[in-house]
Amino acid sequence: MDSNVNLDFLKRLAKGIVHHFGKNCEVVIHDLKSDTLQKTIIEIENGHVTNRKIGDGASHIVLDTITNEEDKLEDSIGYLTKSHDGRILKSSSIYIRDEDDEPIGIFCINYDITELTIAENSIKSLLESKEEKKEVEEIPQNVNDLLDNLIEQSVKLIGKPVALMSKEDKIKSIQYLNDAGAFLITKSGDKISKYFGISKYSIYNYIDVKR
């Protein structure tokens, strides 16, 4: 991360936040200038919330940042995510920017609201006859889980299992994965080509197909 950024202050801020809100609150600092997506976490407090540690890899928002134009990047406050083991989190992601306003890191807060959600649902069940379920984004433990999440999303986009996909369906899935930054993950081409039953050469052809 840029030496001009006061990383010591950000680390102290992270400690202050988790001490204020307790063990259910996790704070993570991602370095967007890391040489590899496998190691973007440079600070984490209460890592037990998502079972991650310093030196672990990118999440969805890191990929979104890398694959989108800088002027389209905005802080996200109070959105829902979930941990690898299904716990519901209320999350906020704030960009750390250098003196040129370039995003160089992300300051993330993840608060485990699972127990509060259970209590809320119990109350709703007394007040409502039908409950709507919302699908929320999962925070992966590592880049392999992140790739699995992206592949799962690409299949949901088509609405049918790979065995029933046409060539056009697979092209759409591959292009979705490319747009999402999946191919920035090391050796992702091997896993994706095997999953969709196509060659790595076909992947590059599918990406280049005009939409």
C-alpha positions, 0 to 999 in steps of 0.5 A: 500500500502507498507509503503516504497512507497512514496505515498505522492510523487505519490499524488503530481505527480497526482495533477501536471499532472492534473493541467498541462493537465487540466480538461479532464485529470484524474489520478487514483492510485489503491492499489493492496494490498487492502483487497477487490476489491470493494475499490482499488482506494486510490487517484483520481484527476479529477474523473469526467472524469470516474465518480469515487472517492476514495474508488471505486473498481477495473478496468480491469487492476487490475483484469488482474494484479491479475490473471497474473504472475508477470513476464508477467506484463508490463506497458501499454502506450497510449491505448484507453478505454472508460468511462461508458457514452461512452466518448473516453479516451487515457489511460496509466497504470504504475505499482508501485513496491516495493523494491522487484519489486513486483507490489503493485499499479497502476498509471493510466492516462486517458485523455478524447479525445472525442472532439478531436476524433469528430474533427478527424472524421470530417476531415476523413470524408472529406478525406476517403470514408469509416471509420473503427470503433474500439471497445475499453475497457470500464472503469467501474464505480464500480465492478458491472459494471466490472462484467457486462462488463466481462459477455458481453465479454464472450457472444461476445466470443461465438457469440450467445445469452445465450438462444441459447448456448449449454452446451459446449458454456456455459463451454467456457464462464464460463472458460473465466470468470474464467480466467479473474478473474470475480469470484474474485468479491464478489457474482459474482457466484450468478449473473453469474449462474442466467445469464447463467441459471445454478446452482452455482454447475455447475459453479465449474464443468464447470471451472474444465472441461479440455480444 
